[in-house]
Amino acid sequence: MNVYSIPLTIHATVYVKAATPEEAAQLGRSIQDRCFEVPEASDFGGDQVAISGHDFADPELPTVSLSPAMTTGQLGGLVELVERG
């Protein structure tokens, strides 16, 4: 079986721990319009952003994290063969 990649838009909510709305907006903007890796578990740093289901009061909640609930948008672009099976 072949493996193909197809670009998919994903809409997500970012949760930010900050002292002010301005600081939260600045941290939130730091991950917009860019490519980053989403590791299994990591605090924000470098090119990594965590997906966290932690409660908001949990001290383990990362400074910047994406909600595990996301909405898919449109498929777009070229269907590309990644690996022939």
trRosetta pair geometry for C-beta under 8 A, 3 or more apart (Angstrom, degrees):
i j d omega theta_ij theta_ji phi_ij phi_ji
1 85 4.3 -16 66 83 35 167
2 81 6.1 -53 -176 -136 126 96
2 83 6.9 173 -157 90 59 55
2 84 5.6 -27 -111 -127 91 45
2 85 4.9 -137 -67 9 35 99
3 81 7.7 99 79 -163 52 57
3 82 4.6 -59 106 65 97 108
3 83 4.4 22 42 48 113 94
3 85 6.7 105 -19 -48 77 108
4 79 5.3 6 177 180 134 91
4 80 6.3 146 -160 74 77 40
4 81 5.8 -46 -102 -98 78 42
4 82 6.1 160 -120 1 19 91
5 79 7.7 165 78 -157 41 49
5 80 5.1 -20 58 64 89 98
5 82 5.0 86 -22 -55 98 120
6 75 5.4 -6 151 -157 123 111
6 76 8.0 135 170 53 83 33
6 77 7.0 160 -164 75 59 91
6 78 8.0 -141 -122 101 63 35
6 79 5.2 -15 -90 -107 97 73
6 80 7.6 168 -76 20 47 72
7 75 7.0 125 82 -166 60 57
7 76 5.0 -49 89 73 112 78
7 77 4.0 53 23 32 126 133
7 78 7.9 60 0 43 104 54
8 72 6.0 -32 173 -152 117 106
8 73 7.1 149 176 59 66 71
8 74 7.8 -165 -144 98 56 35
8 75 5.7 -29 -99 -104 77 63
8 76 7.5 150 -94 22 30 75
9 72 7.1 116 82 -171 61 57
9 73 3.3 -34 87 60 112 126
9 74 5.6 33 23 47 120 66
9 76 6.8 46 -26 5 98 120
10 70 5.2 8 -177 167 106 133
10 71 7.3 147 -161 77 58 44
10 72 5.9 -36 -105 -108 69 57
10 73 6.8 -140 -71 8 20 90
11 70 6.5 157 77 -168 49 77
11 71 4.5 -18 61 65 105 98
11 72 7.7 -168 18 -87 80 8
11 73 6.0 95 -25 -46 98 105
12 66 4.8 -2 159 -159 140 114
12 67 6.1 179 -173 48 85 84
12 70 4.5 -29 -92 -113 86 102
12 71 7.7 -174 -71 26 44 67
13 66 7.1 129 76 -159 48 63
13 67 4.2 24 64 3 99 130
13 69 7.4 13 23 75 112 88
14 28 5.3 142 92 -129 139 92
14 31 6.6 157 -112 64 149 134
14 64 6.5 -8 -176 -167 109 87
14 65 7.2 157 -156 83 64 33
14 66 5.8 -42 -101 -98 64 63
14 67 7.6 -122 -77 -10 19 81
15 52 7.2 -95 52 66 128 112
15 56 7.4 -132 -166 -105 140 90
15 61 7.3 -70 118 -176 133 117
15 64 7.5 162 84 -151 54 39
15 65 5.3 -14 58 65 98 84
15 66 7.6 158 15 -109 79 12
15 67 6.4 100 -24 -60 105 81
16 24 4.3 137 97 -148 130 83
16 27 4.8 144 -147 88 131 126
16 28 5.4 -89 -43 -59 147 89
16 63 7.1 13 -151 157 61 62
16 64 5.4 3 -108 -106 78 75
17 61 6.6 121 -49 111 128 111
17 62 7.9 -166 5 116 115 38
17 63 5.2 -98 48 -137 103 53
17 64 7.8 -121 23 -58 73 46
18 21 7.6 124 94 -93 125 14
18 23 3.8 -178 -174 102 124 106
18 24 3.9 -160 39 -66 142 72
18 26 8.0 138 -127 48 152 90
18 27 5.9 -166 -70 9 128 136
19 23 5.6 50 47 29 76 154
20 23 4.6 98 55 6 82 100
20 24 6.9 -142 96 -4 45 87
21 24 5.4 -54 -147 38 35 115
21 25 6.2 37 154 -21 67 104
22 25 5.7 -51 -148 34 30 111
22 26 6.4 31 152 -19 63 105
23 26 5.6 -53 -148 35 33 113
23 27 6.4 29 155 -14 66 105
24 27 5.9 -57 -148 40 30 107
24 28 6.1 32 153 -20 65 110
25 28 5.5 -56 -144 40 30 114
25 29 6.2 33 156 -22 65 105
26 29 5.9 -52 -147 34 28 111
26 30 6.9 40 149 -34 59 99
27 30 5.6 -44 -159 14 36 120
27 44 7.9 71 -171 124 108 171
27 63 7.1 -112 -160 146 148 101
27 64 5.4 -153 161 -79 113 121
28 31 6.8 -73 -169 36 37 94
28 32 7.0 40 144 -34 70 107
28 64 7.4 177 -86 -131 49 114
29 32 5.5 -51 -147 17 46 117
30 64 7.4 -85 67 -98 116 169
31 34 6.5 -116 -165 51 41 109
31 36 6.4 -54 -145 -1 95 150
31 44 7.8 -95 -62 -136 127 120
31 49 5.6 66 -128 -80 144 146
31 64 6.6 162 -24 160 136 140
35 47 7.6 10 107 -162 68 118
36 47 4.7 -162 -132 -178 79 72
36 48 6.4 178 175 -87 106 16
36 49 5.2 68 115 -1 142 104
37 47 5.7 69 13 122 89 93
37 48 5.3 -31 75 -101 92 70
37 49 7.8 157 80 24 44 67
38 48 7.4 129 -106 -156 26 66
38 49 5.9 -38 -100 73 76 77
38 50 7.2 110 -154 -132 76 18
38 51 5.6 44 -174 -25 122 103
38 66 7.0 -46 -121 33 127 136
39 42 4.4 63 60 -11 124 126
39 48 5.4 -7 -1 -147 110 120
39 50 7.1 -41 62 -99 80 66
41 50 6.5 25 -151 -129 37 113
42 45 7.0 -112 163 37 107 96
42 48 4.6 -40 113 149 150 135
42 49 7.8 115 85 115 107 4
42 50 5.0 -166 67 -74 61 94
42 62 7.5 43 109 -99 45 145
43 50 6.3 -25 -99 -23 23 131
43 62 4.4 175 -126 -130 66 103
43 63 6.3 60 -170 13 103 89
44 48 7.0 -179 -139 94 35 73
44 49 5.8 14 -110 -114 82 64
44 50 6.8 -96 -56 5 61 90
44 62 5.7 127 -17 164 81 120
44 63 5.2 -91 29 67 120 97
44 64 3.9 49 -61 50 150 101
44 65 7.2 -125 -49 -61 98 58
45 48 5.8 -1 64 55 65 103
49 64 6.3 -65 -135 116 95 102
49 65 6.8 155 175 -123 80 39
49 66 5.9 71 136 -19 115 104
50 62 4.5 131 40 -9 137 157
50 64 7.8 135 34 95 86 59
50 65 4.5 -38 81 -118 94 97
50 66 7.1 -170 97 25 45 75
51 65 6.6 125 -126 -176 16 93
51 66 4.9 -39 -104 73 69 97
51 67 7.5 -8 -153 104 79 15
51 68 5.2 94 166 -90 107 71
52 61 6.1 124 145 -138 149 64
52 62 5.5 -173 -42 14 150 101
52 65 3.8 -14 16 177 118 154
52 66 7.3 126 18 57 70 46
52 67 7.9 -56 64 -105 62 31
52 68 7.3 -128 77 -41 19 92
53 68 4.8 -13 -70 -7 97 135
54 58 4.2 -120 178 67 107 142
54 60 5.3 -154 -118 89 149 91
54 61 4.2 -159 97 -84 133 74
54 62 7.7 134 26 -1 137 66
54 65 7.7 64 32 67 105 170
55 58 4.4 111 59 -24 80 105
55 61 7.2 -99 80 -60 42 118
56 61 6.3 38 -138 -79 32 165
57 61 7.9 117 61 -13 15 133
58 61 4.9 117 76 -33 88 92
61 65 6.8 -119 -173 11 73 142
62 65 4.2 116 58 -55 112 110
66 70 7.4 13 161 -74 118 113
67 70 7.0 156 88 -62 87 69
81 84 6.7 23 176 -66 124 76
